[in-house]
């Protein structure tokens, strides 16, 4: 959530709980599965520390949408 809030929405600081819920639901609706729990061993953790990660879904060959 922090990455989306900061990099896409241009906000600083912590994400309000209500906004995090809305963003999370939107990610699931568009098909991005979420990790079971917080992760700590990915490159993203260097900037955002322990967090849940939404994973880009597999797309068909040549499909960039």
VMD Tcl script that draws the C-alpha trace (Angstrom):
set ca {
  {0.00 0.00 0.00}
  {2.79 2.40 0.86}
  {4.37 2.01 -2.58}
  {1.08 2.68 -4.36}
  {0.32 5.65 -2.13}
  {3.76 7.18 -2.53}
  {4.71 6.37 -6.13}
  {1.33 6.51 -7.87}
  {-0.64 8.93 -5.76}
  {2.23 11.23 -4.73}
  {1.51 11.04 -1.00}
  {3.97 10.88 1.88}
  {3.59 9.19 5.23}
  {1.46 6.30 6.35}
  {-1.60 5.24 4.40}
  {-4.90 5.71 6.28}
  {-6.55 2.38 7.10}
  {-9.66 3.17 5.03}
  {-7.54 4.02 1.97}
  {-5.43 0.88 2.38}
  {-8.60 -1.22 2.38}
  {-9.89 0.42 -0.78}
  {-6.59 -0.02 -2.59}
  {-6.34 -3.64 -1.46}
  {-9.83 -4.48 -2.71}
  {-9.10 -2.80 -6.05}
  {-5.92 -4.84 -6.47}
  {-7.83 -8.08 -5.88}
  {-10.64 -7.05 -8.24}
  {-8.19 -6.49 -11.10}
  {-6.60 -9.88 -10.46}
  {-3.42 -9.18 -8.50}
  {-3.11 -11.91 -5.81}
  {-1.70 -10.94 -2.41}
  {0.88 -12.81 -0.36}
  {-0.51 -14.79 2.58}
  {1.22 -12.54 5.07}
  {3.94 -9.92 5.35}
  {7.16 -10.66 3.47}
  {10.67 -9.63 4.42}
  {12.95 -11.15 1.77}
  {12.16 -9.12 -1.34}
  {13.90 -6.09 -2.81}
  {10.85 -3.95 -2.02}
  {11.54 -4.46 1.69}
  {14.68 -2.33 1.42}
  {12.46 0.74 1.03}
  {9.12 -0.25 2.59}
  {10.31 -2.77 5.22}
  {8.02 -5.69 6.11}
  {4.87 -5.56 3.99}
  {2.32 -7.58 2.09}
  {2.99 -7.88 -1.60}
  {0.58 -7.96 -4.53}
  {1.95 -10.07 -7.36}
  {1.52 -9.16 -11.03}
  {-0.73 -11.81 -12.59}
  {0.55 -13.91 -15.46}
  {-0.50 -12.51 -18.81}
  {-0.83 -14.18 -22.17}
  {2.15 -13.85 -24.48}
  {2.16 -10.36 -25.96}
  {-0.66 -9.09 -23.75}
  {0.47 -5.88 -22.06}
  {-2.87 -4.86 -20.53}
}
mol new
graphics top color blue
foreach p $ca { graphics top sphere $p radius 0.5 }
foreach p [lrange $ca 0 end-1] q [lrange $ca 1 end] { graphics top cylinder $p $q radius 0.2 }
display resetview
